[in-house]
Amino acid sequence: MTDPRCQEVQALIPELALGVAPGPERASALTHIAGCTSCRSELERVAQTVDELLLLAPEVEPPSGFETRVLESLIEKRSRTSRRSLALVAVAASFAIALAGVAGFGLSRWSGSSDRVLADEYQRTLDVADGTAFRAADLTTTSGPTAGASAGHAFMYDGSPSWVFMTVSGVPSNRYQVRLVADDGATWNIGICRVRDGYQSWGTAVDVPLDQIDHLEMRSGGGAAFTAEF
């Protein structure tokens, strides 16, 4: 009997091969593909077909001055946003210049090729670090009038050692208790995240069975709550 997860992933394979799969679905599917020979073979088969079709289309050079206009636009937007970091602009600018190098079908070809090797690179990384899984989830507000709003991202690495890392954005400055909640309801308090000026990056090594974790919670004494569903 076909694994239901394999059915879900294989339905997404055409989008993965073209490099147009939505971010969260793409990350989840590639995590599955890294450990599933059947799905990985199917992705390689479809990707080969996509490559053969894309080779029929000419690559298109971007218009003169494209890179300059993109960089100027990014810098202008940063000047109007007080909390934008210079590092973020630099990364975005680098991506824009890379994007300028290919366009149209050329871009699709580049994106698809990256996706096809990502699963293998993911597996090799886990092998080197003696890990078994790496997961990511959106951190969202779970209380108040902004329930469901984005509040950052959470990452879990199951290895030796295992660790949890969070990037928090737009969250009220406070002292937050961070805990992991297992599928069966068991909980582990793993530390305190102190948010200043609405932003923070925080992480810690953990000694808990991450493969059994259902979600991460971040709570303040005043009742503010945030969660990341894994």
N, C-alpha and C positions, 0 to 999 in steps of 0.2 A: 504494500500500500504506500502511495506517495506521501512523503512528509508534507503536512499543510504548509510549513514554513518554506519548503522548497517550491511549492506551487506559487506562493506569494512572490518569492524572489524571482522565479523564472518569468512571471508575468511582467516584471520590471526590467528584465534583461535588455529588451530593445532600447529602452531609454538610457540604460547604463552604457550600452555600446555606442550610442550617439552622443553621450556626455550631457544629456539634458534632464536626467533624473533629479527630482527635488532633493535638497540637501539632507534633511533628516532621513528620508527613505533611502537615499543613496548610501549614507553612512551605515545604516542598519543592514542593508543588503550586502554591502562589501564585507562587513564583519562576518556575515553568514557564509559568503562565498569563500572567504579565506580558509574556512574549515570544511567545506563541502566540495568534494571532487566532482560530483555530478553537475552542480550549478556552475562551478568554475569552467568545466568543459563546455557547457552550453554557452556561457558568456564568450569564451574564446571563439566558438563556432560562429555565433552571430556577429561578433566584432570583425572577424575575417571577411564576412560578407559585406559588412558596412564599409570596411576599408576599400574593398574592390570597387564598390559603387562610388565612393568619394573620390577615388583616383580619376574618375571620368570627368570630374568638375575642376576647372582651373582655379588656382588660388588667386585672390584679389588683393592688390596692394592698397593700403589705406590712403586716403587723400593727403596731399602735402599739408604739413602743419597739424596733423591730427594729434600727435603726442603732446605738442605744446598747448593746444586748446584744452585737452583733458587735464593736464597738470595745472593750468591756470584755473580751471573750474574747481578742482579739488582744493587748491589753496584759498580761493575765494570763499568756498563753503566753510573751510576751517576757521577763517577769520570771523565768521558769523556765529560760530559754535564754541562757547568758552571751554567745554570739557573735551573737545576733540584733542587727542594726543598727536604729537608730531610723528611718533612712530607709526600710528595708524595711517596717516596721510602718506608716509613714505612707502608703506606696503601697498596701499591702494595705487599710488603712482607707479610703482614697479609693475604691478599687475596690468595697469592701463597700457604701459609701454609694451609689455609682452603681448597684450591683446592687439596692439597696433601692428604687430609683426605678421599676424594672420587674420583673415577676415572671411566672412561667408562660409563656404564649405571647408576652407582651410582651417577655420576655427573649430568646426565640428570634428574634423579629423584629429586635431591636437587634443581636444578635450576627451574624445573617445579613447585615444591611445593612453592618456594618463589614467583613466579609469581602469583600463584593462590590466595595467601593471600594478595598480594600487593594492589589490588583494594579495598578490604575491609579496610585495614589499612589506605589507602589514604582517604577513605570516613570518617573514624573515626577521622582522624586528622583534616579534614575540619570541622567536627561537633564541636570538642573541641575548635577550634580557630574561630568559627563563620564565616567560609569562604565558598566560593562557587566554587572556582577553583584555581588550581595551574598549571602554564604552563611554559615550557622551550623551548628555541630555540637556534640554533647556531648563533653566531655573525660572520658575514662574511664581507670581504672587498667588496665595491661596486664601487671603482674607481681605476684607474691606471692599470699597467701591472699585478698586483696580484689580480684583481677582481675575487671574488668567493672564495678566500682563507680563511681558518678558522682564526678567530681573538679572539675566546673565546666563552662565553655562556651568555645568558640573561634569567632571571627568573621573572615571574610575579605572585604575589599572590593576589587574589581578596577576601578580607575579611574586618575585622574591627580592625586595619586599613589595607588598601591595600598597597602593596609595590612592588618596582622593585629592582632587584639586578643583577649586572653583574660581570663576571670575564673576564678580558682582558689580552690577551697573544700575544706577538710578534707585538705589535702596536707601531708606532713611538711615542716617548715621546712628549707630547703636552697637551694643554688644550682643552677639547672636550665638546661641548654643547650636552646634551642628551635630546631627545624629543620623545614623543609618538605620533603616527599618527593613527587616527581612520579610519574605513572603508569608511566613507564619506569624508575623507580628512582633517578633523579638527585636529589641532595639539596642543600639550601642551609641553612647555619647562619645564623639571622637575629637571634640575640641571647641574652642571659642574663636569665632571670626569677628573681628572688630572693624566695622565699616566706618570710614571717615570721609566726609564730604560726598557721601553717596556711592563711593567706589572702593573696591578692595579686591586683591587676589590673595587666595589663602589655600593652603594644602597641608596634608599630614600623612605620614605612613600609618597604615592600619593593619591590625591582626585579626581580621574578621573574614568569614567566607563570602567574598564579593559575588560569587555566582548565585547566591541565595538572596541578594539584596533586591528589594522591590523599589525603594525610593530613598532619596536623601531629603532631610528636613533641616531648615534653618529658622530658629525662633528666637524672638526677643522677649524679655520679661514683660514688655508692654503689650504683648499679644500679636505683634506683626509676625507673619509666617510666610515661608517660601518653600517650594518643593521642587525636586527634579525626579521625574519618573523614569526608572531604568527598565 
